[in-house]
Amino acid sequence: MTLTERVKRTALDLGFQAVGVSRVTSDRPEAARLGEWLARGFHGDMGWMAKTAAKRKNPALLLHGIRAIVSLGMNYYTDDRPDDAPGHGRIARYARGEDYHRVLGARLESLAAFLKAEAPDSRSLAYVDTGAIMEKAWAQRAGLGWIGKHSNLVSGRYGSWLLLGEVLTTAELAPDEPGADLCGTCTLCIKACPTGAIAEPYVVDARRCLSYLTIERKGAVPPEIQPALGNYVFGCDDCLDVCPYNHRATPASEPAFRATSLTLNPDLDVLAGQSAEAFQEAFHGSPVRRAGHEGLRRSAAIAKKNIQRRR
């Protein structure tokens, strides 16, 4: 087996469902698109996106001598069905289980260690949503799928439900064929967005996206957008749920992604009145911690008002 084949087999043995390799070259059209997106202010309060733009455009600034990026995907789809009865909030599917940084992180480090053992003269870095990496663009280059009109990766086999990680390496690996865009004329994700955040196909204005508003935004949610939150308190799956490729999705085998009683049907009264200590205890080891105590309380309060409006 070649080194590339051994790396891929090891990745699958570690529990990843998708793996591919892209070669790092000077031809990076996605870099120009990032610059345009930032220039339009679509990153909102995420100032780090602009601060790290140079590294995102050029991974050689992260790892000198980089030759390849191994992109990896782990299926996180679960068939848990939230109960949207009044009083219940909703949390995006990826955040209902354990923190994916932990679930993927140790396995990515193991793969990087395997590469070091197999190619002693090489150097590698592992990332899972923590580095200045355009992970979706590299995943498409590596053949894991394609970036859909909602700007997320779509897999022909796993639909919209792949969590991504990558290993940057100076080792020489054989690249895969890039994923072809199979969205065609479909615009279901654009129509499904409750706030019109998909400004145009493949371009999302984060300032209007419910995921951004409930997780990254630290200030008040604009009043005109608050009704669109519905009962979401962390993230949003609307544009993902409607993707036709999800009919092939199968539940993940990784038990860490299963929903808990707290994250499947969170009690809005509990969340809105939760102390900082209770928040830390309840969401220890959960992606929901990203929103922060005050952010989650704010979103829960908005969800409660939205429920009252419907009555």
N, C-alpha and C positions, 0 to 999 in steps of 0.2 A: 504494500500500500504506500502511496505517496504521503508526504507530510500533510498535505491538504486533506486527503482522505482520512488520515488518522485523527486530525483535528475535528473533522466533522463527526466521525464516529464517537469520539470522546464526548463531544457536545451533546449528542443524542443520549449517550449513556448517563450524562449528568442530569438529564431530565428536560432538556430543551426540545421543543417540537420542530423548530425551524432553524436552519443554519445556512449561511452563505458567505461568500467572500467577495470583496470588491478591492480592486487595485487603486491605490491613491495616486492620482495624476494631477497635472496642473489644470486639466479641463474640468471645471466645476461650475456648470451653469446655475446650480442651486444657490451659489454664493451671491450671484447678482439678484436673485429673487429675494434673498434675505435682506439685502441692502434696500431694495424697493419697499419691502414690508416695513422695515424700521423707519424709512423716510416718511411713510404715511402715518406713522405714529400708532400702528396697529398693535404694538406691544404694550401699550398702556403704561401701568406703573412698574412693569418688569424691566427696570433699568439695567439689570445684569445682562439682558439680551443684547443691548447696545454695547455695554462695556466689554463683552466677550465676543463681539462680532468677528474680530480678526481671527480668533482661534476657531470659531465655528466655520469660517470660510476656508481655513487652512489648517488641517489637523497636524501638519508638520510642526506647528508652534506648540503642540501638546507633546509630541514625541519626535524628537529629531531622528531623521533617517527612516521614518515610517514608510513602509511599502504597501501594507494591506490593512484592511479592517475586516474582522470577522463579525458579522451581524448575527444576532441570535434572537429568537422569539420563543416565548412561553405562553401557551394557551391559558387564558384565565377565565374563559366562559363558564358560567354556572347557570343551571336552570332554576335557581331560586326565584320565587315569585313574590315580590314585595306586596304587602297589603296596603293599598292607598286609602284606607278608611280614614275619616277625619281624625286628626290628632297624630297621624303618623307622617314622618318626614321620609325623604328618599335620598339615598346615598348611591353614587355611581358604582357600577358593578366592580370595577377594579379595586375599589377601596373598601369592599365589604369583608375582606379577609385580612390576613396578616400583611404587614408592610412589604410590598414587592421588592423594595431595595434589599431587604434581608433575604428574601426567597431567592432572588436571582444573584445577588451580590457574591455570596460565598461560592456559588457554582462558576461564576465568571472568573473569580480569582483562581479557582481550581483549573480552569481551562488555560488561563495565562501561565500558571505554574507548569502545566503539561507542555505548553509551547516552549517554555524555557528549558525544560528537560530534554525535549526532542531537538531543539535548535539552540544549543548552549550559547552561541554567539549573538543571539537575538535578544531584544528587549520588548516588553509588552506592558500595556496598561489596560485595565478593565474598568468599564463604566456602566452604570445603570441609572440613567436619568440624573446623573450627578455631574457630568462634565460638559464642557462647551462643544458638544457634538451635535451635528445635524443628523440625528439617529434615523429619522424616517427616510431622509434622502439616501443615506448609506444603505439602509435596509432594502430600498428599492433597487439600488445599484447591485446589491448582492443577490437579488432574485427572490427575496422573501415575499414580495407582493408589489403593490404600487400605491402611490399616494393618491387617495380618492379626492373627490371634489370637496369633501369636508376637511381636507388637509391631514387626515389620519391615514395610517397604512391599512390597506385592505389585502387580505390573503385569499387566494382562490380556494384554499382548503380550510382556513380557520376564520374566514370572514374578518370582522373588525376587532377580534378579540385576542390580539397578541401583545404582550408586554415585551419591550425591546431592551436589549443590552448589547454591548459590543466590546471586543478586545482589539485594541490597536497594537500593531506589531511591526517590527523591522524584519521579521522573517519573510522569506519569499514564498508566497502562496498563490495557487492558481485561481484566478477570478471566475465567478459565475456569470451567466448571462443576466442582464438587468431585467426586472419585472416589467411586463408590458401593461400599459394603462388599459383596463377593461371596463371603465365606467361607461363608455359609449355616450348615449344621449340621456342617460338616467340623471335625474335631478332630485330624487327623493330626499336626499340628505339636506339639500338646500331648502326645500319646501318644509321639511320637518323642524328646522331650527326655529325655536319660539321667539327669538329676538332679531332674526335677520342678520345674525353675526357673520354668515358666510357672504361676504361682500360681493364676491364673484367666484366662479368655480376655482377651487384650489386655494382660495385666499380668505382667511378668517380674520376679522377685526376682533381681537381679543377683548376689547373694551365693551363689547356687547355679548360676549360669550358667557353663558352661565357657569361654565367650569372656572373661568377666570374670576368672575364676580363672586363666586362662593368660596374660592380657595386663595387666589393671589391678591385680590383687591383688599386693601386694609381700611379704606374709608367707607363711607356710606354708599349703598347701591342707589343709583339714580332712581327717583320715584317713578318715572315713566316706565322703567324696566322691571320694577319689583313685581308686578302682577304676573310677568312671564316666568318667574321663578317657580310658580306653582308650589309644590311641596318639596322641591329640591333644597337640600341643605349643604350638600357637598358634591360638586361635579354635576354632569349631565350626560345622559346616554342617548338623547333623542336622535341625533344625526347618525349615530352608530346603529341603533336598533332597527332602522328602516332599510339598511343596506341589503339588497337582494342576496348578496353572497353569504349572509348569515344563515341561510337555510341549510348550509352544509356544516355549520358549527356543531361540535360535539362537546359535552361537558369536560372540563379539565380533570386530569387524573391527580393533580396536585391538591392535597387536602388543605393546604394553607390558604387557598383561595376561596374556600367555602365561607358563606356568610355566617355571622354570629347573630344571636338574638338581638343584640344591641344595634348592629349595622343594617340588618334586613328591614326592620320596622322600628326605627328610632322614635321614641316618644318626644314630641315637640315640646311639651311642657317641661319635661326633664331637661332637654337640651337648653331651652331658653332660660331656665333658672339654675343651671349648673354652675357650681363654684369652679375656680381655676384648679383647685386640688382634685375635685371630682372629675374634671375634664381630663387631667393628666393621667389619673388612675384608669378611667374608662377606656381611653384611647391610646394607652401605652402599647407600642408595637403595631399601631394602625396608621395607614396613610392619612387618616382624618386629622391627625395632629398638625398636618401642614396648614390647615385653615386657622389654627390658633384658637384659644378659648373665646376671645371676643368675636372673632370672625364667625365661628359656629353659632354662638348665641345670636348674633345679628341675623344670620340666615334663618335660624329657627323662628325668630320673632316675625320675620317677613312671611315665612310659610304659614304661621298661625293667622296672620292678617289675611292672607290669600284665601284660607279656608273659610274665614268668617265672611269674606266678600261673596262667596258662592252660596251662602245660606240665604 
